[in-house]
Each structure stands twice: as structure tokens, then as C-alpha cells.
Amino acid sequence: MNNNKELIEGILELKRQKHAVILAHYYQIPEIQDLADFIGDSLALSQRAKNIESPLIAFCGVHFMAETAKILNPDKKVIVPDLNAGCSLADSCPLDRFEEFLGEYPQHTVITYINSTARIKALSDIICTSGNAVQIVESLPKDEKIIFAPDKNLGGYINQITGREMVLWDGVCQVHDLLTAEAVLKLKMQNSDALLVAHPECNRAVLEIADYIGSTNGMIKFVGQHKGKKFIVASETGIVHQMKKIAPENEFLVAPANETCSCNDCPYMKMNTLEKLYKALLTESPEIIVDQDLAEKARKPIDRMLEISKKAGLI
């Protein structure tokens, strides 16, 4: 196929033939976002994955997200456009080092951000997302000892607003952590009328100057509630596609990762392309495989997250 139109038509036809469903994260390229049956952030995709009836799930995101979909749907085939689409945050928490870390803090409840591998999830008590992390932490007694992994920026933000003293694993998302307060402030000084919205994976210096801090879905809702405004977005570029849909009259500026680029792309998210999605549906591969015993262990903290989120009215 020689162009996007042919690829899109081919993807839609294969989806129909195979009774497949396409899930996509907000950080995917716009063309894939527009093709998806459902688009969302980690919490929404986790919930959606648990209720899918289709026999074939094409997951356009990164590896840990597709792993989560497979864990919640052990009897369904889960495929991805590119098996190498990983995550810098998940990679920052290797199994052997994390096991050693846990040994240093016995009798701690382990809350793990969903941006982690299945093996790390299996060592956890509760999973959380940026959209429900505060509620998950606050569902536990104030005096409960907690380890939070792997994102130290998100964990630090939660400690700050809840007054907790969780022990934090030293991991970060490179896409968000690379944003500096200096670069963001410079952009804000150049656009004094703009509101700064930031993801809690950003470092503390950026969060301290933000007008709104929230999950990907939370940021989209926030800009939709403020029509005719200018926004500086301290997150991954892909989110702007949905922001423009919900508030086309607004102006959006993406906080730059460095002075040479006015963008902030996740290289892993952008590994997924229309051509790769077409080939994945055609061949039903690469397929995500998760060992049954591992999947059962990893599912327990995910289910606990979903139960707490439901009680809190988040889903």
C-alpha cells in the first residue's frame, strides 16, 4: 500500500473481517487515534480492556499497556504494531533491583504505577494510574507504610498533596522529566496569557508553576472547560490532537524538551505506524504472551485498583 488512505481502508477492512478492536493511547499519532475504537489514558484503557468481547485486541500504545490488556483478557489474542515499543519509566525499574529494594522495607504496602512490567506488578499490592493515584493512596490508613514505584515525580507529588511519607523508587519517565522549569518558564513568559497544564510525571520544579496538574484525561477535560484560552502543555505531543478536538478554538503550545525542538514526543509511542498496524492485523502478530502464573499474580493488584477506583466513583 502506497499511501495513508489505502492503509486506513485496509486496516478497517481487516478489523471488520477479524472482528478486532483497536485500543489506542492518547500519545499515538493522530491517524491511529482516529482509527481506534476506544482511546484513553492508562486507567480508561485498563477498564476498557477488562470488558472487551472481541477475540482480537490490537493495542496501540507501549508494551506494558498491551501486557495489562492481556493480563485482563487471558483468553483473547492481544497484538501490537511493534513489540519494541517499550517505556523508559518501566525500564527504570528492573526486577532484580526492585526485589532487593523491597527487601530493605519489610511490612510496607507496595503501590505501583501502571507504567511497569508484569513482573513488577506481580510484586505489588495495588496498581495505580496518574488519574487515580491520590485516591488509591488515600484509601489506605494514614499510618500505613507505603512504597511507591516506579515514578519518583508522581510519588513525590502525591506525598506533597497528601502529607504522606511514602518511600519512593528512583525512576522517571524521560519524556516528562526532561522538561525543565527554565524552558517552561521561558515559554510562559513569552505567552503570559497562557495556562500551564502539566502531567504529574513532570519534575517538581515544573509542577510548582503549573496552573493545573492532572492525568492525560484530566488535562483534556480541563482545557475543554476553558474555551477560548491559550495553553502550554507539559506532556507528550500526542495529547494535543484530542485537545484540539474538544476545544478547537483554543491555542496549544507544547512545552519543549529542548531549545531545538518545539515538540515533546515519546520515541516509543511513535514507533507505532499505520503500516505496522496493518501488518499486525494481517498476520495477527506480534502477539503479547504472558505466562499464566505471572498473569494471575499481576492481575490481583490491578483488580484491587479497579475496585478502589469504582468505590471512589472514578470509573
ZAMARGU-4260 file (C-alpha; in steps of 0.2 Angstrom, whole numbers, plus 5000, padded with zeros to 4 digits):
<rodrens>
0) 5000/5000/5000 | 5007/5017/4995 | 4998/5030/5005 | 4989/5033/5021 | 4971/5032/5013
5) 4974/5014/5007 | 4982/5009/5024 | 4967/5016/5033 | 4955/5007/5022 | 4965/4991/5023
10) 4965/4992/5042 | 4947/4995/5043 | 4943/4980/5032 | 4955/4969/5042 | 4947/4975/5058
15) 4929/4970/5051 | 4935/4953/5044 | 4943/4948/5061 | 4931/4956/5072 | 4945/4965/5080
20) 4945/4980/5092 | 4958/4994/5091 | 4963/5002/5108 | 4975/5017/5107 | 4983/5029/5120
25) 4982/5047/5118 | 5001/5048/5114 | 4998/5039/5097 | 5000/5048/5081 | 4983/5056/5076
30) 4980/5044/5062 | 4980/5029/5074 | 4970/5039/5087 | 4956/5042/5074 | 4956/5024/5069
35) 4954/5017/5087 | 4938/5010/5093 | 4942/5017/5110 | 4956/5030/5115 | 4961/5034/5133
40) 4974/5036/5146 | 4980/5021/5156 | 4965/5020/5169 | 4952/5021/5155 | 4961/5008/5144
45) 4963/4996/5159 | 4945/4997/5162 | 4940/4995/5144 | 4952/4981/5141 | 4943/4971/5155
50) 4926/4972/5146 | 4931/4969/5128 | 4921/4955/5120 | 4931/4955/5103 | 4943/4939/5101
55) 4957/4950/5094 | 4964/4966/5103 | 4976/4977/5093 | 4984/4988/5106 | 4992/5004/5100
60) 5002/5010/5115 | 5018/5003/5123 | 5022/4986/5129 | 5017/4987/5147 | 4999/4993/5142
65) 4997/4978/5130 | 5003/4967/5144 | 4990/4974/5155 | 4976/4971/5142 | 4982/4953/5140
70) 4983/4950/5159 | 4964/4956/5160 | 4960/4946/5144 | 4969/4929/5146 | 4958/4921/5133
75) 4959/4934/5120 | 4973/4937/5107 | 4982/4954/5110 | 4993/4960/5096 | 5004/4976/5095
80) 5011/4985/5080 | 5029/4985/5086 | 5035/4973/5100 | 5049/4985/5103 | 5038/5000/5109
85) 5044/5000/5127 | 5044/5013/5141 | 5058/5022/5149 | 5049/5023/5165 | 5046/5004/5165
90) 5064/5001/5160 | 5070/5011/5175 | 5063/4998/5187 | 5072/4981/5183 | 5066/4966/5193
95) 5082/4961/5202 | 5085/4978/5209 | 5067/4981/5214 | 5066/4964/5223 | 5082/4969/5233
100) 5074/4986/5236 | 5058/4978/5243 | 5069/4968/5255 | 5075/4984/5263 | 5057/4989/5268
105) 5048/4975/5275 | 5030/4977/5280 | 5027/4990/5268 | 5012/4991/5256 | 5018/4992/5238
110) 5009/5003/5227 | 5015/5003/5209 | 5011/5014/5195 | 5004/5005/5180 | 5019/5011/5169
115) 5028/4995/5174 | 5031/4977/5168 | 5020/4962/5173 | 5034/4956/5184 | 5034/4972/5194
120) 5016/4972/5195 | 5016/4954/5202 | 5027/4960/5217 | 5014/4974/5221 | 4999/4975/5232
125) 4990/4989/5222 | 4992/4996/5205 | 4988/5014/5202 | 4987/5027/5187 | 4990/5045/5187
130) 4971/5048/5187 | 4968/5038/5202 | 4985/5038/5212 | 4979/5050/5225 | 4963/5041/5229
135) 4972/5024/5229 | 4985/5031/5242 | 4971/5040/5252 | 4961/5023/5253 | 4974/5017/5265
140) 4976/5021/5283 | 4987/5037/5287 | 5000/5027/5296 | 5002/5013/5284 | 5020/5011/5277
145) 5020/5013/5258 | 5032/5010/5244 | 5028/5019/5228 | 5036/5014/5212 | 5042/5017/5199
150) 5040/5036/5196 | 5048/5047/5209 | 5040/5063/5202 | 5022/5056/5203 | 5026/5049/5220
155) 5033/5065/5226 | 5018/5074/5220 | 5007/5063/5230 | 5017/5064/5246 | 5016/5083/5244
160) 4997/5084/5242 | 4993/5070/5255 | 5006/5073/5268 | 5012/5055/5266 | 5030/5050/5268
165) 5030/5036/5255 | 5046/5028/5251 | 5050/5031/5233 | 5058/5021/5220 | 5070/5032/5210
170) 5063/5031/5192 | 5056/5043/5180 | 5048/5045/5163 | 5061/5053/5152 | 5048/5062/5141
175) 5041/5071/5156 | 5056/5073/5167 | 5067/5081/5153 | 5055/5096/5154 | 5064/5109/5163
180) 5056/5123/5173 | 5068/5135/5164 | 5062/5130/5147 | 5044/5130/5153 | 5045/5147/5162
185) 5053/5155/5146 | 5038/5149/5136 | 5026/5155/5149 | 5035/5172/5149 | 5033/5173/5131
190) 5014/5169/5132 | 5009/5177/5148 | 4991/5174/5144 | 4993/5155/5143 | 4988/5142/5157
195) 5001/5129/5160 | 4994/5111/5162 | 5006/5098/5167 | 5006/5079/5170 | 5012/5074/5187
200) 5026/5064/5180 | 5035/5080/5177 | 5048/5086/5189 | 5043/5096/5205 | 5050/5112/5198
205) 5038/5111/5183 | 5023/5106/5194 | 5026/5121/5205 | 5022/5133/5191 | 5008/5124/5184
210) 4990/5130/5184 | 4983/5113/5183 | 4991/5096/5187 | 4982/5080/5181 | 4982/5064/5171
215) 4981/5064/5152 | 4962/5063/5153 | 4961/5076/5166 | 4971/5088/5156 | 4960/5086/5141
220) 4944/5089/5152 | 4952/5104/5159 | 4956/5113/5143 | 4938/5108/5137 | 4931/5118/5151
225) 4941/5133/5147 | 4936/5139/5130 | 4945/5152/5120 | 4961/5151/5130 | 4979/5148/5127
230) 4988/5133/5135 | 5005/5127/5137 | 5005/5108/5138 | 5019/5100/5148 | 5016/5082/5142
235) 5018/5071/5126 | 5014/5079/5110 | 5000/5067/5105 | 4988/5073/5118 | 4986/5089/5109
240) 4976/5080/5095 | 4962/5077/5107 | 4963/5094/5115 | 4960/5102/5098 | 4945/5091/5095
245) 4937/5095/5111 | 4942/5114/5111 | 4946/5119/5093 | 4945/5137/5097 | 4959/5136/5110
250) 4978/5138/5106 | 4990/5125/5112 | 5009/5126/5114 | 5019/5110/5118 | 5032/5113/5131
255) 5049/5109/5123 | 5060/5095/5128 | 5075/5106/5122 | 5078/5123/5114 | 5080/5115/5097
260) 5063/5107/5096 | 5045/5114/5099 | 5039/5096/5102 | 5040/5083/5116 | 5037/5066/5108
265) 5039/5049/5116 | 5050/5039/5104 | 5042/5023/5110 | 5024/5028/5107 | 5029/5035/5090
270) 5036/5018/5084 | 5018/5013/5080 | 5013/5017/5062 | 4999/5014/5051 | 5009/5002/5041
275) 5014/4992/5056 | 4996/4992/5062 | 4990/4985/5046 | 5003/4971/5046 | 4999/4967/5064
280) 4981/4964/5059 | 4985/4955/5044 | 4997/4942/5052 | 4989/4944/5070 | 5007/4947/5076
285) 5017/4952/5086 | 5007/4944/5099 | 5008/4948/5118 | 5011/4932/5128 | 5011/4932/5147
290) 5014/4917/5157 | 4998/4911/5166 | 5005/4911/5183 | 5013/4928/5181 | 4997/4935/5174
295) 4987/4928/5189 | 4999/4937/5201 | 4999/4953/5191 | 4980/4953/5190 | 4977/4954/5208
300) 4984/4971/5211 | 4976/4978/5195 | 4959/4971/5201 | 4961/4979/5218 | 4965/4996/5209
305) 4949/4994/5199 | 4939/4990/5214 | 4945/5005/5224 | 4943/5017/5209 | 4925/5010/5207
310) 4921/5014/5225 | 4929/5031/5223 | 4917/5035/5208 | 4932/5036/5196 | 4925/5023/5184
</rodrens>
